Amino acid sequence: MDVTDPAAAGLGGAIGLHMGPTGSRSVAYHLPAAQPFGFALYSNTLVTGGNQGEVIDGNVYAYRDINPQSGGHSGFCAGPDANGNLGAIVLGSPQSGSFPSPDPAAGSPYQSNVRPTAADTVQAVSSCSVATGSGTVNQTANLGACGTLSVQGVTLTAVQDPSSRACMASPALLPPDLQGPSLSGNVVTEDGSALGNNRSVLTVTSALTPGLYYVTHNPNCSPPSCTDVVIDGHSAPSNCTGAYASSYTTCLVGVTFWLDQGATIGVTNGAHVLISPYQPPSGQTEDPNDGFYSVYAPTGSAGGLYESNVSSSLTVTGTVYLPSGTLSAGQNALLSIDGQAIVDTWNVQSGNFTNPEVTFDPRYVAKLREQLQLVQ
């Protein structure tokens, strides 16, 4: 992009300056609107720790590290997405060497490699079903393809880290800017800002009417022992019917949670829950992301989704967007996301190599805002 402006010499003519164009040259890039952000899982801090293998069907981005236990079957694997595209693991640059971390408050003054240290490399596997080695980090994409790696909706320059063999994004990727759902149609406000100690804002004891539930955090409620929204297996409704009834007890169909000021959701005590996005009635919205979020928290809201380890199960469809928040699942909990997860911290300690925790399908996830960025 060139910008020029005719400039008169004025008094400069007396010293030999003449009228002519002045200006500068800039370089910009354009990201079209309505594209999906092509990572099944995006996390600034990725922690894995259960004794089962974790599978993400699609590309995985971890700014910090991927850290499965070194015992049991606690490997981690990026498999093919819903369209058959092989899964790649991308880490934020820098990864190796004594580079100061851009985020020392995250727990370490230096960036980490793929863990554990004794097996600091990513392995290429033909299928996640065979990637059962404890403490291993695996991907189905070719390890040598970093230079040609393309992720939909992402401007990405990736090189292979010689230490971990993972692709490194240079510079590190920021969370995507996704427009939130519109506050139109059936909006239910649940305000916990003035509640007392350990008081939840909403305890789900009956089927929820389809709609967007705008939940404001109770500052006197600290997760995971207290969450603003409670879905408890002892009190949550058994309202699932038809095909859902065989796998779930509590169905929140057509329900989107907007988590404001750090609001949180807890799934506890053996609850078996399905959450799918709310779509406002026809003609009430022009928001391209309506109908694609199950959980949304704006940037800066440290919202969270916490699933206890008391044999709970949670299936979410669409996008879980917690760019400043946490998704946590205990060792005996089951988690499944048919869409994508964009979180600051992914602390999931359960898994099974036959059941992916996230399956990326670009048809069913929220879309990026249009961006025009000046880079030079």
N, C-alpha and C positions, 0 to 999 in steps of 0.2 A: 504494500500500500504506500503510495507516494503522496505527500502533501506539500504543495508549493503555494507561495503567496508572492505576487509582484511587490517589490519594495522600492520605493523612491530613494534616490541617493540623498536628497535634501542637502544639508550643509556638507555632507561627505563629498559632494561633487568638487568642492574647492580643493580637496586633497587627493583627487583621482578616483573616488568611488563613483560608480555609475548605477543607474537603475537596472534591476534584474530580478529573477526569481530567487527566493530563498525557501528553504524547507528541509524536510528530513524524510528518511525512509524507515518504515516499520514493517515487521512481519507479524501476521496474525494467523490463527487457525480457527476454523468454524466447526462446531459440533452440532449437527442437526438435532432438532427436537424429536421427541417420540421414539427414540431408540432405547432399548433396554441396556442397562449396565451389565456387562456380560460375565460377571463373577457370580457363581452360585453362593460363595461365601467370601465376604470381605471382613477382615478383622484387623484392628491395630495391635491387639494382643491376643494370640491364639494359644489356649491351654488345653491339652487333652490329658486325661489321667486315669481313665477307667481300665479294667482288665479285658475289655472287648475292643474289637477293631472298629474304627470310625471310617465311614465312607461318605464322601461328598461327590455327587454325580455332577461334574462341571468343574470350571476353573476355580482355584482357591487363591486368595491373596491374604498373606499374613505379614504385616509390617514387622513384627518382632520375631516370632519363631513358632515352630510346631514341635510340641514336646510330649510325645506319648511315653507312657511308662516303659520300663525295660523288661517287665515281667508279663505273664499272662499272654493274651493275644491282642495287646494294645497298640497295634500298628495303626497308621493313618494312610488313607488312599484317596486320590482324586481320580474318579472314573468318568466314563462317557456321560454327557448330558442327555436330555430327552431326545435330541436330534441326532445322537450318535457321535458328536464331536468329542474327541478325547480330552481328558482333564489334565490341566497343567497346574503346577504349584509355582506361585510367584511370590517372592519375598521383597521387602522394601530395601533399597540400597541406602547406606552401605551395609554389608553383612559380615565380612571378615576383616580382621585387623583391628587396631586400637582406634577406631573412629569414634569420636564422641557421639552419643546418641542425640538426635533432635528432641527426644522426649525422655530425659533422665528421670522424670517423676513417675514414669511407668514401672519403675522397679529396679532398673539397672543403669549404671552410667554408660554402659557400652551396649551396642547392638549385639544380638545373639545370633548364632548359627542355628540351623536345624539341629534339634536335639534327638536323643541323648548324645553327649559328647563322644562316647565310644563308637557311635555309628553315625557320623556327622554327614551322611550323604543321602541324597534322594535316589531311589531306585526306580527304573522303568519296568513295569510289569504288563503282561498281556491282559490281565483282568484283576479287578480288586478282589475277586473271589479266591484268588491264589495268594493274595498278599497278606498272609496271616502271621508273619514273623513279628515277635514282640519287639517293641521299640523302633520299628522301621517306619520310614516315611516313603510313600510310593506314589507314582503317577502313571497314567496310561499313555500320556503324550510322550513323544520322542524327547529324550534329554538334550539332544543337540539342536533343538528347534527354537532356541530363545531368540535368535536374530530375526526370525520370521514369524514369531508369535503374534497373533492378531486376536484381540478380544473386542467383541462388539460394544460400541459406545465408549471405548476407552482409547485415549491417546497414550500410547505405550511404547517406550524404548526399553528393551530388555536384553540383558547380557547374562551369560552363564557365570555363576559364582564358582571359581575354581575349587573352593573348599567344599561347599555343600552340594554342588552340581545343580542347584536350583536356579531358575531364572530370577534375576534381580531386576526390578523396575527402577530405573534411574532417570529422574528422581523418584523417590517414594511416592506412591499414589495417595491422594487425599480421598476422603469419603465422597461418594458421588452426591451431587446436588439434585435431589429428587423433590419435585413439587408435592406437597402434602395433599391429602384428600380434601375436598371442599366441605365446608361446614354448612351443607344444605340438606334438604330432605329431613329425615327423622334424626335429629341430634338430641342426645340425652346428656345433660351436664351432671357430673358427679364431682362435687367440690369438697376436698378434704383439708383445705388450707387452714381451717380453724378448729380442727378436731384435736382431741387430747391424745395422751400417750397410748401407743399400740392400738389405735383405732383404725380399722380398715374403712375405706370409703364405700366399697361395694362388695358385698358377699353374694355370690350367685347361688340363690336357693330355688329359683324357678327359671323357666326358659326365658331368655331375653328376646324382646321384640327386635326384629331386624332394624339396624340403625348404627349411627356412629356414636360411640360412647366417649365423651370428652372428660377425661379424668384428671383432676388437679391433685397433686401430691399432698399428703399429710406430712409435714416436716417432722412430726413426732412418731413416725412409723418407719422403722429401718429394716430393710430386707437383709437376709431372707426370712428372719423370724417374724416380721410383720410386713405385709404387702398391701398396697392400696386396693387392689382387686383380688378377691379370694375365690378360687374354684376348688373346693374341698370335697374329696370323695365321700365324706361322711354326710355332707349337706347339699351338694350340688344335685340338680334334678337328673332323673333318668328319663330323658325325653327323646332319645334317638330312635328312629323308626326305619323300616325298610332295610336297605343295604347297609346303612350306617350302624344298625343295632348290633351287628355281629362283632364290631370292633370298638365301639364307643358307647358310653353311657350318657354323656352330656354333649349335646350338639348346639353350638352357637353359630348357626348358619345365617349369613348375611349380617355379621357383626364385625365392626372395625373398632379397635381401641386406639384413641389418641391419648398419649401419655404426656401430660404437661408438668413442667417443673420437677421432673425426676420421679413421676409416678411409676408404680411397679405392678406386675401381675404375678400371682403365685398359684401354681397347680400342685395340690398336695394330697396326701393320704389316699393314694390309689385312685384318684380321679382319672377317668379315661375321656379325653376331651378332643373335640374337633372344632376349629375356628375357621370360618371362611369369610371373605370380605363383603362389606356392605356396598351396595350400589344404589344411589338416590334414584327416585322415580324418574322416568323418562321426561325430559324437558326441564328438569330442575337443576341440571348441572352441565357445564361445558368443560369441566376439569378432566384432562386426559388420564389422570391417575385414580379417579373414582372407580371403585370395584377391583382395585389391585392390592390394597393394603389390608392385612389383618391386624398388624400392630404398627403404629407410627409414633415416633417421638421426634420433634424437631431438633436440629443441631443445637447443642448446649443443654438439652434436657437429658439428664443422666437416667433415663428411664430404664426399666429392666423387666425381663421375663425370667422367672425362677421356677424350675420344676424340681420338686423334692425327690429324694431317692427312695420313697416308700412306694415302689412299684406303680408309679403314675405313668400315664402315657399322654402325649400331646401331639396332635397332627394339625398343622397350620398350612393353609393354602395362600398363595400370593406372596407379597414382600413383607418381611419383618425388618423394619427400618429403625435401628437404635444406634445412630452414628456416634453418640456420646454415651451409650449405655451398655448394658451387660445382658447376655443370654447365658443362663446357667442351668445345667441339668445334672442331677446326681447319678451315682453309679447304677442304681437299679431302676432308673427312669428310662422311658423310651421317648425319643423325639423324632419327628418326621416333618420336614418342611417341603411342600411341593411348590417351589417358586425360588426364593433366594433369601439370604440373611445378610444384612449389612449392619455390623455391630462394632463397637469399640473393643469389647472383650467377649470372646467366645470361650466359655469355661464349661465344656461338655465332657462328662466323665462316664458316658455310657456309649454303647454302639454295638454294631453287629455287621460283619462284612457282607451279609446277605440282604441287609436293609439299609439303604442310604439315609443319612440324616437330612441331607438337602438334595433335592433333584431340581436342577435348573431347567426351566422351560421358558424361553423368551416371550411366548405368547401370553403368559399369565403373571408378568411382573411389572412393577411400576416403571415409568419411562423418565428419561433424563429431561431436564430443562434444556432449552436451546442455549448454547454458549458461544460467545465470540471473545477470544482471549488474545490480548496483545503479548507477544512473547519476545519482541525485540524492538 
